[in-house]
Amino acid sequence: MSITLQNLIEEQEKLSKELIQLENQIYEMETAYLNETANTGNVVVGFEGFLTNKGVKTQALLGGKRPKCNPRDRIFSLSSITSQAVTSLEDEIGFLSLR
């Protein structure tokens, strides 16, 4: 194997690892955002909960528990076909129509 080809393969592996790290970071930040704003609203589902204080009442009724974020609300993670959000959604529904 030539040195150039070996360098290219190493660079590809490095970039693949960086992509995985970035996708994981996006996933974690998106999870935090969706969980923190689940009761009041956010840019994905709207801000009706914030305007009506419905979210605060719902949280009080649930004993302070926040609802789990919907996997389909992950607009950033789902924009990458290789992210863990896409993989978990594929597992949930059996396929993905983007492919």
C-alpha positions as CSV (number, residue, x, y, z in Angstrom):
1,M,0.0,0.0,0.0
2,S,1.4,3.4,-0.9
3,I,2.1,6.0,1.7
4,T,-0.5,8.4,0.1
5,L,-3.2,5.8,0.3
6,Q,-2.3,5.0,3.9
7,N,-2.4,8.7,4.8
8,L,-5.8,9.0,3.1
9,I,-7.2,6.0,5.0
10,E,-5.8,7.4,8.3
11,E,-7.4,10.8,7.6
12,Q,-10.7,9.1,6.8
13,E,-10.7,7.2,10.1
14,K,-9.8,10.5,11.9
15,L,-12.7,12.3,10.3
16,S,-15.1,9.5,11.0
17,K,-14.2,9.6,14.7
18,E,-14.7,13.4,14.7
19,L,-18.1,13.1,13.0
20,I,-19.2,10.6,15.6
21,Q,-18.0,12.9,18.4
22,L,-19.8,15.9,16.9
23,E,-23.0,13.9,16.4
24,N,-22.9,12.7,20.0
25,Q,-22.4,16.3,21.2
26,I,-25.3,17.5,19.1
27,Y,-27.5,14.7,20.4
28,E,-26.7,15.5,24.0
29,M,-27.2,19.2,23.6
30,E,-30.5,18.6,21.7
31,T,-31.6,16.2,24.5
32,A,-30.9,18.8,27.1
33,Y,-32.8,21.5,25.2
34,L,-35.8,19.4,24.5
35,N,-36.0,18.2,28.1
36,E,-35.6,21.7,29.6
37,T,-38.2,23.1,27.4
38,A,-40.7,20.2,27.3
39,N,-43.1,21.9,29.7
40,T,-43.0,25.5,28.4
41,G,-42.5,25.0,24.7
42,N,-39.6,25.3,22.2
43,V,-38.9,26.1,18.6
44,V,-39.9,22.5,17.5
45,V,-43.3,22.2,19.1
46,G,-44.2,25.8,19.7
47,F,-44.6,28.0,22.9
48,E,-48.2,27.4,23.8
49,G,-47.2,25.9,27.2
50,F,-45.2,29.1,28.0
51,L,-48.1,31.4,27.1
52,T,-50.7,29.4,29.1
53,N,-48.6,28.2,32.0
54,K,-50.0,24.8,31.2
55,G,-46.5,23.3,31.4
56,V,-45.9,24.5,34.9
57,K,-49.3,22.9,36.1
58,T,-48.5,19.7,34.2
59,Q,-45.1,19.5,35.9
60,A,-46.6,20.1,39.3
61,L,-49.2,17.3,38.7
62,L,-46.5,14.9,37.6
63,G,-44.6,15.5,40.9
64,G,-41.8,17.5,39.2
65,K,-41.1,14.9,36.5
66,R,-40.6,16.1,33.0
67,P,-42.1,14.3,30.0
68,K,-39.6,12.5,27.9
69,C,-38.8,14.2,24.6
70,N,-40.2,12.7,21.4
71,P,-37.5,11.2,19.2
72,R,-39.2,12.7,16.1
73,D,-38.6,16.2,17.6
74,R,-34.9,15.8,17.1
75,I,-34.6,18.1,14.0
76,F,-30.8,18.5,14.3
77,S,-29.9,14.9,15.1
78,L,-32.2,13.6,12.4
79,S,-30.5,15.7,9.8
80,S,-27.5,13.4,9.8
81,I,-28.2,9.9,8.4
82,T,-25.4,8.5,10.6
83,S,-26.4,9.9,14.0
84,Q,-27.6,7.8,16.9
85,A,-31.0,9.5,16.7
86,V,-31.5,8.1,13.2
87,T,-30.4,4.7,14.3
88,S,-32.7,4.6,17.3
89,L,-35.6,5.9,15.2
90,E,-34.9,3.2,12.6
91,D,-35.0,0.6,15.4
92,E,-38.3,2.0,16.7
93,I,-40.2,2.1,13.4
94,G,-38.3,-0.6,11.5
95,F,-37.0,1.6,8.6
96,L,-36.4,5.1,7.6
97,S,-37.9,6.7,4.6
98,L,-34.9,9.0,4.1
99,R,-32.8,6.2,2.6
